[in-house]
Amino acid sequence: MTGPTWLFGYGSLIWKQDFPFLDARRAHIKGWKRRFWQGSHDHRGTAEAPGRVVTLIETPGEPCYGRAFLIDPDVFEHLDNREVNGYERHPVEIHFDDGQATGIVYVGPVGNFAWLGDAPADEIAAQILRSAGRSGKNLDYVLGLAKALRELDVHDDHVFDLEQRVTKSRSAPLA
């Protein structure tokens, strides 16, 4: 890459920018949905007790909304280190309200070393509640993502369902 490139964020990149960017815009990509199916052995969990973070699952016809950032190519060195836990760069068409652009998205592909896959929602929520890593509690990742999606006026059933489950479980009285 020789010039500024659009990066599509659909998880923590939406609400935790620890990198410089030239522009940021609400955007979406087509044919993908966001799911808490990727393990986090570093940022939101440990090797012995991984947390759960989002990845993208190919889903024809589905849009996935998030935030796109225009970044200089040298920023990818930092992002490659941040997204090291099973994620790979993937080219993607990013759609804006007023057009589209080719860009990059980080995806944790099915079967990567950190892949956890689908599980019942209550099990995912329980894993999130007990997990923490060097970037903090897994719970904070879920709450941060849900808040950021609301600020972008994006509805995501999967994220909001997990947010509700972890919030309810966290406030439930002990038996």
N, CA, C and O atoms as a DFTB+ gen file, in Angstrom:
700 C
 N C O
     1  1       0.836      -1.176       0.000
     2  2       0.000       0.000       0.000
     3  2       0.882       1.240       0.000
     4  3       1.846       1.343       0.758
     5  1       0.535       2.149      -0.844
     6  2       1.366       3.337      -0.967
     7  2       0.686       4.602      -0.460
     8  3       1.364       5.592      -0.183
     9  1      -0.632       4.589      -0.332
    10  2      -1.331       5.777       0.126
    11  2      -2.321       5.435       1.211
    12  3      -2.428       4.279       1.622
    13  1      -3.054       6.443       1.683
    14  2      -4.054       6.190       2.717
    15  2      -5.029       5.094       2.291
    16  3      -5.403       4.991       1.123
    17  1      -5.433       4.277       3.270
    18  2      -6.300       3.125       3.034
    19  2      -7.432       3.143       4.049
    20  3      -7.235       3.516       5.205
    21  1      -8.612       2.741       3.611
    22  2      -9.743       2.620       4.523
    23  2      -9.641       1.296       5.281
    24  3      -9.368       0.249       4.693
    25  1      -9.859       1.359       6.566
    26  2      -9.901       0.202       7.455
    27  2     -11.310       0.128       8.028
    28  3     -11.811       1.112       8.573
    29  1     -11.956      -1.038       7.908
    30  2     -13.302      -1.204       8.466
    31  2     -13.201      -1.822       9.850
    32  3     -12.590      -2.875      10.029
    33  1     -13.803      -1.159      10.821
    34  2     -13.848      -1.654      12.187
    35  2     -15.255      -2.075      12.556
    36  3     -16.215      -1.354      12.282
    37  1     -15.383      -3.231      13.173
    38  2     -16.694      -3.756      13.557
    39  2     -16.725      -4.216      15.012
    40  3     -17.779      -4.601      15.518
    41  1     -15.581      -4.178      15.683
    42  2     -15.486      -4.578      17.088
    43  2     -14.848      -3.466      17.886
    44  3     -15.318      -2.328      17.857
    45  1     -13.786      -3.779      18.596
    46  2     -13.159      -2.780      19.472
    47  2     -12.576      -1.598      18.702
    48  3     -12.396      -0.524      19.275
    49  1     -12.281      -1.775      17.426
    50  2     -11.778      -0.628      16.648
    51  2     -12.805       0.501      16.602
    52  3     -12.427       1.662      16.449
    53  1     -14.090       0.188      16.730
    54  2     -15.127       1.220      16.708
    55  2     -14.967       2.153      17.901
    56  3     -15.112       3.368      17.765
    57  1     -14.672       1.596      19.061
    58  2     -14.672       2.406      20.281
    59  2     -13.314       2.572      20.953
    60  3     -13.197       3.299      21.939
    61  1     -12.308       1.917      20.441
    62  2     -10.982       2.039      21.059
    63  2      -9.944       2.279      19.966
    64  3      -9.326       1.342      19.460
    65  1      -9.767       3.533      19.617
    66  2      -8.769       3.883      18.609
    67  2      -7.479       4.285      19.310
    68  3      -7.375       5.358      19.904
    69  1      -6.507       3.396      19.222
    70  2      -5.180       3.690      19.765
    71  2      -4.195       3.862      18.607
    72  3      -3.022       3.498      18.697
    73  1      -4.713       4.427      17.525
    74  2      -3.931       4.628      16.313
    75  2      -4.378       5.938      15.666
    76  3      -5.521       6.361      15.840
    77  1      -3.485       6.575      14.926
    78  2      -3.867       7.818      14.241
    79  2      -4.695       7.512      12.992
    80  3      -4.474       6.507      12.317
    81  1      -5.636       8.383      12.701
    82  2      -6.426       8.235      11.478
    83  2      -6.729       9.608      10.895
    84  3      -6.752      10.612      11.606
    85  1      -6.959       9.629       9.594
    86  2      -7.187      10.872       8.865
    87  2      -8.664      11.232       8.795
    88  3      -9.019      12.405       8.691
    89  1      -9.523      10.215       8.851
    90  2     -10.966      10.409       8.765
    91  2     -11.627       9.184       9.376
    92  3     -11.041       8.101       9.387
    93  1     -12.838       9.345       9.880
    94  2     -13.618       8.227      10.415
    95  2     -15.077       8.454      10.021
    96  3     -15.611       9.555      10.158
    97  1     -15.712       7.380       9.525
    98  2     -17.089       7.503       9.053
    99  2     -17.870       6.234       9.348
   100  3     -17.321       5.131       9.335
   101  1     -19.151       6.405       9.612
   102  2     -20.051       5.258       9.720
   103  2     -20.063       4.584       8.356
   104  3     -20.100       5.254       7.324
   105  1     -20.032       3.253       8.357
   106  2     -19.962       2.523       7.090
   107  2     -20.512       1.113       7.300
   108  3     -20.833       0.712       8.419
   109  1     -20.610       0.381       6.205
   110  2     -20.964      -1.038       6.319
   111  2     -20.290      -1.826       5.207
   112  3     -19.864      -1.285       4.186
   113  1     -20.214      -3.122       5.452
   114  2     -19.744      -4.057       4.436
   115  2     -20.872      -5.052       4.200
   116  3     -21.738      -5.236       5.055
   117  1     -20.858      -5.682       3.051
   118  2     -21.939      -6.608       2.696
   119  2     -21.437      -8.047       2.700
   120  3     -20.295      -8.332       2.338
   121  1     -22.332      -8.950       3.123
   122  2     -22.019     -10.367       3.100
   123  2     -21.356     -10.889       4.355
   124  3     -20.753     -11.962       4.335
   125  1     -21.456     -10.141       5.459
   126  2     -20.810     -10.523       6.711
   127  2     -21.729     -10.204       7.889
   128  3     -22.527      -9.269       7.832
   129  1     -21.604     -11.001       8.964
   130  2     -22.242     -10.644      10.224
   131  2     -21.235     -10.799      11.361
   132  3     -20.324     -11.625      11.301
   133  1     -21.419      -9.999      12.378
   134  2     -20.532      -9.929      13.548
   135  2     -20.983     -10.996      14.553
   136  3     -22.171     -11.112      14.854
   137  1     -20.013     -11.779      15.071
   138  2     -20.323     -12.806      16.067
   139  2     -19.198     -12.905      17.101
   140  3     -18.027     -12.725      16.769
   141  1     -19.556     -13.191      18.345
   142  2     -18.597     -13.402      19.423
   143  2     -18.083     -14.837      19.386
   144  3     -18.293     -15.607      20.323
   145  1     -17.415     -15.183      18.307
   146  2     -16.948     -16.549      18.093
   147  2     -15.430     -16.660      18.062
   148  3     -14.898     -17.750      17.853
   149  1     -14.727     -15.554      18.267
   150  2     -13.268     -15.549      18.252
   151  2     -12.752     -15.515      19.684
   152  3     -13.239     -14.739      20.506
   153  1     -11.776     -16.349      19.979
   154  2     -11.171     -16.340      21.301
   155  2     -10.184     -15.192      21.441
   156  3      -9.559     -14.765      20.470
   157  1     -10.056     -14.704      22.666
   158  2      -9.058     -13.685      22.972
   159  2      -8.160     -14.243      24.061
   160  3      -8.535     -14.303      25.232
   161  1      -6.972     -14.650      23.653
   162  2      -5.990     -15.211      24.579
   163  2      -5.040     -14.141      25.096
   164  3      -4.146     -14.418      25.896
   165  1      -5.245     -12.925      24.631
   166  2      -4.323     -11.855      24.991
   167  2      -5.037     -10.654      25.607
   168  3      -4.815     -10.343      26.778
   169  1      -5.873      -9.988      24.856
   170  2      -6.467      -8.739      25.321
   171  2      -7.612      -8.914      26.317
   172  3      -7.690      -8.164      27.290
   173  1      -8.495      -9.877      26.102
   174  2      -9.687     -10.021      26.950
   175  2      -9.781     -11.385      27.619
   176  3     -10.841     -11.777      28.108
   177  1      -8.670     -12.098      27.635
   178  2      -8.601     -13.395      28.278
   179  2      -7.153     -13.825      28.352
   180  3      -6.243     -13.035      28.101
   181  1      -6.948     -15.083      28.699
   182  2      -5.598     -15.640      28.786
   183  2      -5.561     -16.935      27.987
   184  3      -6.596     -17.419      27.528
   185  1      -4.380     -17.485      27.826
   186  2      -4.244     -18.755      27.106
   187  2      -5.041     -19.855      27.806
   188  3      -5.626     -20.711      27.142
   189  1      -5.068     -19.840      29.133
   190  2      -5.781     -20.857      29.901
   191  2      -7.283     -20.597      29.953
   192  3      -8.070     -21.535      30.076
   193  1      -7.683     -19.342      29.860
   194  2      -9.096     -18.959      29.971
   195  2      -9.392     -17.842      28.978
   196  3      -9.497     -16.678      29.365
   197  1      -9.528     -18.191      27.691
   198  2      -9.751     -17.150      26.691
   199  2     -11.092     -16.445      26.856
   200  3     -12.094     -17.042      27.250
   201  1     -11.072     -15.158      26.540
   202  2     -12.321     -14.410      26.467
   203  2     -12.921     -14.589      25.087
   204  3     -12.421     -15.371      24.279
   205  1     -13.991     -13.863      24.823
   206  2     -14.644     -13.910      23.513
   207  2     -14.737     -12.497      22.956
   208  3     -15.168     -11.564      23.634
   209  1     -14.321     -12.368      21.704
   210  2     -14.412     -11.105      20.980
   211  2     -15.054     -11.387      19.626
   212  3     -15.250     -12.542      19.247
   213  1     -15.373     -10.332      18.913
   214  2     -16.087     -10.544      17.654
   215  2     -15.150     -10.816      16.488
   216  3     -14.011     -10.353      16.438
   217  1     -15.682     -11.580      15.567
   218  2     -15.104     -11.768      14.253
   219  2     -16.256     -11.662      13.262
   220  3     -17.404     -11.452      13.651
   221  1     -15.944     -11.807      11.995
   222  2     -16.978     -11.767      10.957
   223  2     -17.196     -13.154      10.393
   224  3     -16.252     -13.919      10.192
   225  1     -18.452     -13.464      10.143
   226  2     -18.860     -14.727       9.540
   227  2     -19.502     -14.395       8.202
   228  3     -20.403     -13.559       8.129
   229  1     -19.037     -15.050       7.146
   230  2     -19.613     -14.799       5.829
   231  2     -21.087     -15.170       5.833
   232  3     -21.460     -16.286       6.194
   233  1     -21.920     -14.217       5.425
   234  2     -23.366     -14.383       5.396
   235  2     -23.905     -13.621       4.193
   236  3     -24.141     -12.416       4.283
   237  1     -24.105     -14.305       3.069
   238  2     -24.563     -13.619       1.861
   239  2     -25.791     -12.750       2.116
   240  3     -26.758     -13.167       2.754
   241  1     -25.716     -11.529       1.594
   242  2     -26.835     -10.607       1.675
   243  2     -26.923      -9.794       2.949
   244  3     -27.682      -8.827       3.003
   245  1     -26.177     -10.154       3.969
   246  2     -26.247      -9.441       5.247
   247  2     -25.290      -8.246       5.266
   248  3     -24.144      -8.363       4.832
   249  1     -25.755      -7.103       5.765
   250  2     -24.820      -5.997       5.982
   251  2     -24.282      -6.032       7.403
   252  3     -24.978      -6.464       8.322
   253  1     -23.058      -5.582       7.587
   254  2     -22.472      -5.416       8.916
   255  2     -22.035      -3.958       9.019
   256  3     -21.166      -3.499       8.276
   257  1     -22.651      -3.244       9.951
   258  2     -22.341      -1.829      10.123
   259  2     -21.248      -1.637      11.167
   260  3     -21.136      -2.392      12.133
   261  1     -20.462      -0.619      10.942
   262  2     -19.389      -0.284      11.862
   263  2     -18.848       1.084      11.529
   264  3     -19.589       1.991      11.152
   265  1     -17.538       1.219      11.673
   266  2     -16.879       2.500      11.443
   267  2     -15.648       2.267      10.582
   268  3     -14.866       1.349      10.833
   269  1     -15.484       3.094       9.576
   270  2     -14.311       3.008       8.701
   271  2     -13.369       4.161       9.034
   272  3     -13.790       5.287       9.297
   273  1     -12.087       3.836       9.011
   274  2     -11.040       4.812       9.320
   275  2     -10.091       4.907       8.144
   276  3      -9.632       3.886       7.633
   277  1      -9.796       6.101       7.717
   278  2      -8.793       6.315       6.685
   279  2      -7.445       6.444       7.398
   280  3      -7.238       7.354       8.201
   281  1      -6.527       5.510       7.089
   282  2      -5.248       5.473       7.794
   283  2      -4.085       5.459       6.804
   284  3      -4.217       5.028       5.659
   285  1      -2.954       5.942       7.283
   286  2      -1.718       5.842       6.507
   287  2      -1.203       4.406       6.591
   288  3      -1.434       3.727       7.591
   289  1      -0.507       3.936       5.551
   290  2      -0.033       2.541       5.531
   291  2       0.824       2.131       6.721
   292  3       0.782       0.972       7.134
   293  1       1.600       3.053       7.282
   294  2       2.466       2.678       8.403
   295  2       1.686       2.313       9.670
   296  3       2.255       1.723      10.588
   297  1       0.405       2.651       9.735
   298  2      -0.424       2.312      10.895
   299  2      -0.687       0.807      10.957
   300  3      -0.976       0.273      12.028
   301  1      -0.588       0.119       9.810
   302  2      -0.849      -1.322       9.797
   303  2       0.154      -2.104      10.657
   304  3      -0.180      -3.176      11.160
   305  1       1.363      -1.590      10.831
   306  2       2.320      -2.285      11.698
   307  2       1.753      -2.398      13.115
   308  3       1.807      -3.465      13.727
   309  1       1.216      -1.303      13.628
   310  2       0.595      -1.320      14.960
   311  2      -0.639      -2.222      14.967
   312  3      -0.818      -3.024      15.884
   313  1      -1.487      -2.091      13.950
   314  2      -2.723      -2.882      13.909
   315  2      -2.447      -4.373      13.769
   316  3      -3.161      -5.189      14.352
   317  1      -1.425      -4.739      13.007
   318  2      -1.075      -6.160      12.880
   319  2      -0.675      -6.737      14.247
   320  3      -0.940      -7.909      14.517
   321  1      -0.047      -5.937      15.104
   322  2       0.291      -6.388      16.456
   323  2      -0.939      -6.426      17.352
   324  3      -1.079      -7.328      18.177
   325  1      -1.813      -5.471      17.198
   326  2      -3.043      -5.422      17.995
   327  2      -3.967      -6.580      17.645
   328  3      -4.575      -7.184      18.529
   329  1      -4.072      -6.888      16.365
   330  2      -5.013      -7.911      15.882
   331  2      -4.309      -9.245      15.625
   332  3      -4.678      -9.970      14.701
   333  1      -3.319      -9.568      16.421
   334  2      -2.457     -10.726      16.186
   335  2      -3.117     -12.063      16.543
   336  3      -2.688     -13.102      16.042
   337  1      -4.125     -12.062      17.376
   338  2      -4.672     -13.302      17.930
   339  2      -5.634     -14.023      16.971
   340  3      -6.818     -14.180      17.266
   341  1      -5.103     -14.456      15.823
   342  2      -5.893     -15.222      14.871
   343  2      -6.511     -14.421      13.742
   344  3      -7.155     -14.993      12.862
   345  1      -6.330     -13.120      13.750
   346  2      -6.920     -12.266      12.715
   347  2      -5.991     -12.132      11.516
   348  3      -4.768     -12.166      11.645
   349  1      -6.600     -11.981      10.361
   350  2      -5.874     -11.770       9.107
   351  2      -6.495     -10.582       8.375
   352  3      -7.692     -10.321       8.494
   353  1      -5.676      -9.880       7.631
   354  2      -6.199      -8.804       6.777
   355  2      -6.996      -9.412       5.628
   356  3      -6.626     -10.445       5.071
   357  1      -8.077      -8.759       5.296
   358  2      -8.949      -9.244       4.228
   359  2      -9.414      -8.023       3.417
   360  3      -9.896      -7.054       4.005
   361  1      -9.280      -8.047       2.089
   362  2      -9.784      -6.921       1.295
   363  2     -11.314      -6.918       1.291
   364  3     -11.949      -7.973       1.300
   365  1     -11.886      -5.732       1.277
   366  2     -13.343      -5.626       1.354
   367  2     -13.806      -4.316       0.717
   368  3     -13.083      -3.319       0.722
   369  1     -15.013      -4.334       0.174
   370  2     -15.644      -3.103      -0.298
   371  2     -16.382      -2.477       0.878
   372  3     -17.232      -3.115       1.499
   373  1     -16.053      -1.236       1.175
   374  2     -16.670      -0.515       2.278
   375  2     -17.677       0.463       1.690
   376  3     -17.363       1.222       0.773
   377  1     -18.888       0.435       2.227
   378  2     -19.981       1.260       1.718
   379  2     -20.288       2.396       2.689
   380  3     -20.467       2.183       3.888
   381  1     -20.342       3.598       2.142
   382  2     -20.691       4.801       2.888
   383  2     -22.044       5.292       2.369
   384  3     -22.541       4.790       1.361
   385  1     -22.635       6.264       3.049
   386  2     -23.897       6.829       2.582
   387  2     -23.750       7.469       1.207
   388  3     -24.714       7.535       0.444
   389  1     -22.540       7.942       0.890
   390  2     -22.340       8.678      -0.362
   391  2     -21.374       7.985      -1.329
   392  3     -20.798       8.641      -2.198
   393  1     -21.193       6.677      -1.190
   394  2     -20.314       5.976      -2.123
   395  2     -19.672       4.762      -1.484
   396  3     -20.144       4.254      -0.467
   397  1     -18.593       4.304      -2.091
   398  2     -17.883       3.137      -1.559
   399  2     -16.409       3.247      -1.876
   400  3     -15.982       4.055      -2.701
   401  1     -15.629       2.398      -1.184
   402  2     -14.187       2.373      -1.387
   403  2     -13.686       0.975      -1.052
   404  3     -14.281       0.263      -0.243
   405  1     -12.598       0.599      -1.679
   406  2     -11.947      -0.657      -1.333
   407  2     -11.102      -0.420      -0.089
   408  3     -10.448       0.616       0.037
   409  1     -11.118      -1.371       0.816
   410  2     -10.363      -1.218       2.046
   411  2      -9.947      -2.560       2.612
   412  3      -9.923      -3.573       1.913
   413  1      -9.621      -2.544       3.888
   414  2      -9.131      -3.718       4.612
   415  2      -9.991      -3.923       5.857
   416  3     -10.427      -2.963       6.492
   417  1     -10.225      -5.183       6.191
   418  2     -10.869      -5.544       7.447
   419  2     -10.072      -6.709       8.032
   420  3      -9.558      -7.553       7.298
   421  1      -9.977      -6.745       9.343
   422  2      -9.340      -7.886      10.018
   423  2     -10.425      -8.908      10.353
   424  3     -11.436      -8.577      10.971
   425  1     -10.197     -10.161       9.934
   426  2     -11.144     -11.248      10.171
   427  2     -10.404     -12.405      10.841
   428  3      -9.299     -12.771      10.440
   429  1     -11.030     -12.966      11.857
   430  2     -10.543     -14.210      12.452
   431  2     -11.247     -15.349      11.723
   432  3     -12.377     -15.687      12.073
   433  1     -10.608     -15.950      10.718
   434  2     -11.307     -16.942       9.895
   435  2     -11.649     -18.219      10.664
   436  3     -10.975     -18.585      11.627
   437  1     -12.692     -18.872      10.221
   438  2     -13.106     -20.147      10.804
   439  2     -11.897     -21.083      10.853
   440  3     -11.182     -21.243       9.864
   441  1     -11.684     -21.693      12.010
   442  2     -10.601     -22.662      12.160
   443  2      -9.251     -22.090      12.531
   444  3      -8.297     -22.854      12.681
   445  1      -9.121     -20.752      12.689
   446  2      -7.834     -20.205      13.112
   447  2      -7.541     -20.686      14.535
   448  3      -8.438     -21.188      15.213
   449  1      -6.302     -20.539      14.991
   450  2      -5.882     -21.109      16.271
   451  2      -6.668     -20.566      17.464
   452  3      -6.710     -21.221      18.506
   453  1      -7.289     -19.397      17.348
   454  2      -8.047     -18.815      18.454
   455  2      -9.562     -18.983      18.280
   456  3     -10.343     -18.455      19.072
   457  1      -9.964     -19.705      17.262
   458  2     -11.389     -19.878      16.941
   459  2     -12.103     -20.638      18.053
   460  3     -11.652     -21.704      18.471
   461  1     -13.226     -20.085      18.532
   462  2     -14.063     -20.769      19.516
   463  2     -15.380     -21.225      18.907
   464  3     -15.940     -22.241      19.321
   465  1     -15.872     -20.485      17.935
   466  2     -17.109     -20.860      17.258
   467  2     -18.352     -20.574      18.069
   468  3     -18.308     -19.947      19.127
   469  1     -19.451     -21.051      17.544
   470  2     -20.759     -20.819      18.130
   471  2     -20.917     -21.626      19.418
   472  3     -20.274     -22.658      19.609
   473  1     -21.772     -21.140      20.272
   474  2     -22.149     -21.824      21.512
   475  2     -23.475     -21.215      21.948
   476  3     -23.844     -20.143      21.469
   477  1     -24.195     -21.876      22.842
   478  2     -25.419     -21.260      23.366
   479  2     -25.114     -19.886      23.980
   480  3     -24.070     -19.695      24.603
   481  1     -26.024     -18.947      23.799
   482  2     -25.801     -17.570      24.249
   483  2     -25.482     -17.488      25.737
   484  3     -24.637     -16.685      26.132
   485  1     -26.132     -18.296      26.572
   486  2     -25.838     -18.256      28.003
   487  2     -24.413     -18.710      28.301
   488  3     -23.787     -18.193      29.226
   489  1     -23.891     -19.664      27.538
   490  2     -22.508     -20.108      27.720
   491  2     -21.519     -19.028      27.295
   492  3     -20.509     -18.798      27.960
   493  1     -21.823     -18.369      26.179
   494  2     -20.963     -17.266      25.725
   495  2     -20.953     -16.167      26.786
   496  3     -19.893     -15.642      27.126
   497  1     -22.130     -15.818      27.309
   498  2     -22.224     -14.769      28.328
   499  2     -21.443     -15.153      29.581
   500  3     -20.739     -14.315      30.144
   501  1     -21.553     -16.404      30.028
   502  2     -20.832     -16.850      31.222
   503  2     -19.325     -16.776      31.005
   504  3     -18.588     -16.376      31.907
   505  1     -18.866     -17.154      29.825
   506  2     -17.437     -17.079      29.512
   507  2     -16.966     -15.634      29.522
   508  3     -15.889     -15.332      30.036
   509  1     -17.761     -14.747      28.961
   510  2     -17.427     -13.325      28.942
   511  2     -17.313     -12.784      30.369
   512  3     -16.386     -12.036      30.677
   513  1     -18.249     -13.158      31.234
   514  2     -18.253     -12.644      32.606
   515  2     -17.046     -13.089      33.423
   516  3     -16.616     -12.368      34.323
   517  1     -16.499     -14.249      33.129
   518  2     -15.368     -14.740      33.936
   519  2     -14.004     -14.447      33.303
   520  3     -12.976     -14.802      33.880
   521  1     -13.974     -13.807      32.129
   522  2     -12.717     -13.612      31.407
   523  2     -12.173     -12.202      31.547
   524  3     -12.918     -11.223      31.606
   525  1     -10.839     -12.131      31.599
   526  2     -10.128     -10.854      31.621
   527  2      -8.712     -11.090      31.102
   528  3      -8.159     -12.180      31.246
   529  1      -8.139     -10.061      30.502
   530  2      -6.783     -10.134      29.966
   531  2      -6.081      -8.807      30.162
   532  3      -6.521      -7.972      30.952
   533  1      -4.990      -8.614      29.444
   534  2      -4.166      -7.415      29.664
   535  2      -4.878      -6.112      29.292
   536  3      -4.485      -5.044      29.759
   537  1      -5.921      -6.187      28.458
   538  2      -6.681      -4.982      28.118
   539  2      -7.915      -4.799      28.989
   540  3      -8.679      -3.852      28.801
   541  1      -8.109      -5.702      29.940
   542  2      -9.230      -5.545      30.861
   543  2     -10.229      -6.677      30.793
   544  3      -9.985      -7.720      30.186
   545  1     -11.369      -6.440      31.439
   546  2     -12.426      -7.440      31.507
   547  2     -13.096      -7.632      30.150
   548  3     -13.291      -6.680      29.395
   549  1     -13.438      -8.865      29.862
   550  2     -14.175      -9.177      28.634
   551  2     -15.535      -8.464      28.653
   552  3     -16.026      -8.021      27.615
   553  1     -16.130      -8.361      29.834
   554  2     -17.398      -7.655      30.000
   555  2     -17.308      -6.237      29.443
   556  3     -18.228      -5.779      28.765
   557  1     -16.212      -5.541      29.722
   558  2     -16.056      -4.159      29.256
   559  2     -16.028      -4.082      27.735
   560  3     -16.488      -3.099      27.154
   561  1     -15.491      -5.114      27.086
   562  2     -15.486      -5.175      25.615
   563  2     -16.924      -5.225      25.105
   564  3     -17.282      -4.480      24.193
   565  1     -17.747      -6.093      25.682
   566  2     -19.147      -6.221      25.254
   567  2     -19.888      -4.909      25.470
   568  3     -20.576      -4.429      24.569
   569  1     -19.754      -4.332      26.651
   570  2     -20.458      -3.088      26.961
   571  2     -19.968      -1.931      26.091
   572  3     -20.769      -1.108      25.648
   573  1     -18.665      -1.863      25.847
   574  2     -18.114      -0.816      24.986
   575  2     -18.603      -0.931      23.562
   576  3     -18.929       0.073      22.929
   577  1     -18.657      -2.159      23.049
   578  2     -19.138      -2.364      21.682
   579  2     -20.619      -2.018      21.569
   580  3     -21.021      -1.347      20.618
   581  1     -21.432      -2.461      22.516
   582  2     -22.867      -2.157      22.470
   583  2     -23.111      -0.649      22.513
   584  3     -23.936      -0.125      21.764
   585  1     -22.398       0.034      23.381
   586  2     -22.548       1.497      23.482
   587  2     -22.141       2.176      22.172
   588  3     -22.840       3.065      21.684
   589  1     -21.020       1.756      21.614
   590  2     -20.539       2.367      20.366
   591  2     -21.503       2.116      19.212
   592  3     -21.713       3.000      18.383
   593  1     -22.090       0.928      19.148
   594  2     -23.060       0.647      18.085
   595  2     -24.288       1.538      18.228
   596  3     -24.810       2.035      17.230
   597  1     -24.751       1.744      19.447
   598  2     -25.895       2.647      19.656
   599  2     -25.541       4.072      19.214
   600  3     -26.358       4.757      18.600
   601  1     -24.325       4.508      19.530
   602  2     -23.901       5.858      19.135
   603  2     -23.847       6.006      17.624
   604  3     -24.022       7.107      17.103
   605  1     -23.604       4.900      16.910
   606  2     -23.595       4.914      15.445
   607  2     -24.985       4.661      14.862
   608  3     -25.151       4.623      13.643
   609  1     -25.984       4.487      15.734
   610  2     -27.350       4.164      15.337
   611  2     -27.405       2.842      14.568
   612  3     -28.050       2.728      13.526
   613  1     -26.700       1.847      15.125
   614  2     -26.633       0.515      14.536
   615  2     -27.275      -0.471      15.507
   616  3     -26.956      -0.478      16.696
   617  1     -28.182      -1.305      14.995
   618  2     -28.779      -2.357      15.812
   619  2     -28.138      -3.691      15.439
   620  3     -28.032      -4.035      14.261
   621  1     -27.715      -4.430      16.451
   622  2     -27.116      -5.746      16.230
   623  2     -27.700      -6.695      17.273
   624  3     -27.337      -6.630      18.447
   625  1     -28.602      -7.575      16.844
   626  2     -29.279      -8.495      17.762
   627  2     -28.307      -9.322      18.588
   628  3     -28.510      -9.502      19.789
   629  1     -27.253      -9.828      17.956
   630  2     -26.288     -10.694      18.642
   631  2     -25.573      -9.938      19.767
   632  3     -25.484     -10.433      20.891
   633  1     -25.077      -8.767      19.469
   634  2     -24.355      -7.975      20.470
   635  2     -25.297      -7.533      21.590
   636  3     -24.953      -7.645      22.767
   637  1     -26.478      -7.034      21.233
   638  2     -27.393      -6.523      22.247
   639  2     -27.973      -7.638      23.113
   640  3     -28.245      -7.423      24.294
   641  1     -28.165      -8.818      22.543
   642  2     -28.611      -9.958      23.332
   643  2     -27.551     -10.336      24.366
   644  3     -27.873     -10.561      25.533
   645  1     -26.288     -10.405      23.941
   646  2     -25.218     -10.726      24.891
   647  2     -25.059      -9.630      25.942
   648  3     -24.820      -9.922      27.114
   649  1     -25.190      -8.384      25.531
   650  2     -25.118      -7.282      26.496
   651  2     -26.191      -7.459      27.568
   652  3     -25.917      -7.309      28.759
   653  1     -27.396      -7.774      27.149
   654  2     -28.495      -7.958      28.097
   655  2     -28.218      -9.144      29.033
   656  3     -28.470      -9.059      30.235
   657  1     -27.706     -10.231      28.487
   658  2     -27.428     -11.420      29.302
   659  2     -26.322     -11.158      30.328
   660  3     -26.454     -11.549      31.488
   661  1     -25.244     -10.507      29.915
   662  2     -24.158     -10.271      30.871
   663  2     -24.558      -9.241      31.916
   664  3     -24.153      -9.345      33.074
   665  1     -25.342      -8.256      31.525
   666  2     -25.802      -7.248      32.479
   667  2     -26.746      -7.879      33.499
   668  3     -26.645      -7.617      34.697
   669  1     -27.656      -8.706      33.016
   670  2     -28.604      -9.387      33.905
   671  2     -27.876     -10.347      34.840
   672  3     -28.156     -10.369      36.039
   673  1     -26.954     -11.134      34.312
   674  2     -26.217     -12.099      35.140
   675  2     -25.333     -11.397      36.158
   676  3     -25.188     -11.863      37.288
   677  1     -24.752     -10.292      35.764
   678  2     -23.857      -9.544      36.660
   679  2     -24.620      -8.970      37.849
   680  3     -24.083      -8.867      38.952
   681  1     -25.877      -8.596      37.614
   682  2     -26.659      -7.971      38.686
   683  2     -27.546      -8.964      39.437
   684  3     -28.224      -8.581      40.390
   685  1     -27.550     -10.232      39.022
   686  2     -28.376     -11.235      39.691
   687  2     -27.833     -11.506      41.093
   688  3     -26.620     -11.581      41.287
   689  1     -28.734     -11.654      42.070
   690  2     -28.268     -11.963      43.422
   691  2     -27.660     -13.361      43.491
   692  3     -28.079     -14.273      42.779
   693  1     -26.683     -13.505      44.345
   694  2     -26.057     -14.808      44.541
   695  2     -27.000     -15.713      45.317
   696  3     -27.678     -15.264      46.240
   697  1     -27.043     -16.973      44.948
   698  2     -27.937     -17.929      45.623
   699  2     -27.363     -18.368      46.945
   700  3     -27.977     -19.169      47.650
